[in-house]
Each structure stands twice: as structure tokens, then as C-alpha cells.
Amino acid sequence: MGNASSMLTQYDIEDVQGHCDHLFAQQEIVSLYQRFCQLDRNSKGFISADEFLSVPEFAMNPLSQRLLKMVDGLNFKDFVAFLSTFSAKASVAQKIELIFKVYDSDCNGKVTFDDIMEVLRDLTGSFISDKQREEVLSQVLHEAGYTRDSLLLLNDFIKIMDHPGLKMEVEVPID
């Protein structure tokens, strides 16, 4: 499994389904396999960072460099597991866990104020100032019971992102 000359067996499909918590139907897995084989230009059985960058939507994403760290060298099963997070059937917790990994750029299992600021810079560019980003982030953390000195673990991150009373509309003064 993993190169264009091989075919998926029923066993392979079911194995991949189990690996992605059954978030994709069998026909979807077959379609993903065809796409995987297109991206795996050298039929190595995994997709390199350069091959991922050949997808225009991926290359244009402001977080593509962070995502590349997560996807470089994925085999087919891990490719499907990664994509399953984007499925409408994926849970909020699964989606938040992926977001956490994007913010945790040094892969130490902790997200700091500065980690979040880096992602916000990537996402907003020069549209808002660092001061405005800091104000917004400080307010969001405060509303969830954290400070800018907090080291956020995955459970803390889930609490913040899934906080029922979190007011995401923060007024940002325009200088």
C-alpha cells in the first residue's frame, strides 16, 4: 500500500478506516488513495514536504510551514488520519487537538503566549499590530481563566477553545 502500482485490498481499506476512527467511508478512502498516489510522485510510499506544497491550497495557507512539520513523510494511513481531522464527522476535540499541534511548534506538549502570538502573526500579517494581538490574546486567556504566563497543555487548550462563555468578539482599537 502506498505506491501507484499497488492496489488497496479490502483489508487495507478496513485497516485505514480503523486508523482514522471510521470518519471516512470505504469509497472515500479509495479516492484518498488515488490522490495520495498522485502526490507521491516517486512512488516511495510517503509524501514529502515538497509534494504537499504542490497542492495550491496547501501552499497558499499562511500556516503551511507549520503544517509541513506535521505532514512531511506521512504514509497513506497517517495521511488519511491527518485529513480525517478536517472531516465534518470529526469531533471538536479532534479538531482542537490538531490546532494545538499547529500552535505547539516545538512539539513539547505545551503552548505558550508567544507560541500563540507567532501563529496570530502568521494569520494576520500586518493587518493588526503586535499590541492589538497581545490585547486580544490576553483577553481571551483571561476570560478562560489563564494569564499570558500560563503554559497550556492540550486539556487547557481544549478548555479555552471549547469554553462555552468565551466571547470571541473582542473590540480591537484601530490605531
N, C-alpha and C positions, 0 to 999 in steps of 0.2 A: 504494500500500500504506500502511495506517496510519489510514484512517478507516472508519467503519462502512459507508459506502456502497460502498466498493471491495471487490473480492474478491481473494483470493490466486490467482495463477496457479501452474502447476506450476513455472515458472521462479522465481517468488518463493519458493516453498516450498524448492526446492533451494538457492537463494541463502542463505536463512536457515539451512538445515541446515549449509551450509559455514561460515557465520559463527559457529555455535555448536559447531563441531567434530563435527557429526553426533551430538550427545548426545541429540537428540530425534528421534523418528520423524515421518514426514510428518503423520500424523493428530494427533499431539501438537502440532505446530506450528499446525495448523488450529485446534485447541482453544485454544491460547495466543493466537492471533489474535482469536478471538471474545472472550476475556477482556480482551485489550488494548483492543478496540473498546468494551467495556462501561466500562472505566476511563477511556478517552479521551472523556469526556462531551461535549466541544465539537468532536469530530472534527478536531482540529488535526494529528494525525499523531504526537503525542508525549504522554507522560503527565507531568503536573505533580506537584510535591510534594503539593499538596492532594488530587489524585486518588489518589495512592498511600496517603495517610492515610485514604481511605475504606475501605480493606481493614482490618477489625478486627484481624486477626493482625499486620499490619504496624504499625498504630498502637499496639498494646499492647506491642510489642517494646521492651525497655529501651534498645536501640541504634538505635531508629527515627530519631532526629535525625541520627546519624552516617550511617545508610544513606540517608537522604534526600539527603544531599550527593552520593551516588553515583548515585542513580536519577532525580533531578529532570531532566525534559526528555528522557528516553530515547525514541527512536523504536522501532518494532517490532523491528527487527533487534537493537538493543542491549538491549532488554527481554528478548528470548529469550536472548541471550548472558549477561546478568546472571543470569537464572533457571537457566541451564544449570549454573552452579556448584553449585546445590542438587540436581542430578540424582544419582541413585545411580551413574550411569556416569561422573561427573566424577572426575578423578584427585585424589589427596590434594594434589598440588602446586597444582592449580587452586583447591581449597577453601582452602588456606593462603594463596594469593595474595589471595583475597577478604578473608580475615581480616586480612591485612597492611594492606589498603586501609582497613579499618574502624579499625584502630589508628593508621594514618598520617593523622590528621585534618587536618593542614596540607598534605597532598599533596606533601611534599618528598622522598619516596622513602626516608625514614628513620623508624624508630620508636625513641623514647627510653623510658627508665624511666618518666618522667612521662606519656608517651602511654599506656603500658600501665596505669599506675595510674588514669588517667581512665576507661578502659574498665572496669577492675575495679570502680571506684566505681559506674559506671552499672549494672553487672550485679549487684552485691551490695548496693547501697544501704547501709542502716545495719546490715545483718546482721553485718558484721565491721568492725573498726576499721581506720583507715589503717595503724596499726602492724602489725596482723596481715597486711594486704595486702602491705605492704612486706617483711615476713619471708618470706611465701610466694613473692613475685616474686623476691626476692633469691636464695632457694634454687634456684628453677627456673633462673634465669640462671646461677648458679654451676655447677649440675650440667651445663649445656650449654657451659660454658667462657667465660661472659661476666660482666660486672660491671654494676652499676647506672649506670656512666658510659658504657657501650657504646652506640654509635649503630648500630642494627640495620638493615641493608639487607635486601631481600627474601630473598636467599640465606641470610643469618644467621637470619632469622625461620624459614625452612623448616628449617634445621638444628635449631633449638630445638624447633619444633612436631613434627618428624618424628624426633626424637632417640630411637634405639632403647632407650637405657638411662635415659631420663628417667623419674624416679619422680614421678608426678603426685600421689600421695597424700602430702601434707605435713601433719604434725600442727600444728594451729593451736591455741595455748592460748586458752582462753576466759576472758576477764577477769571 
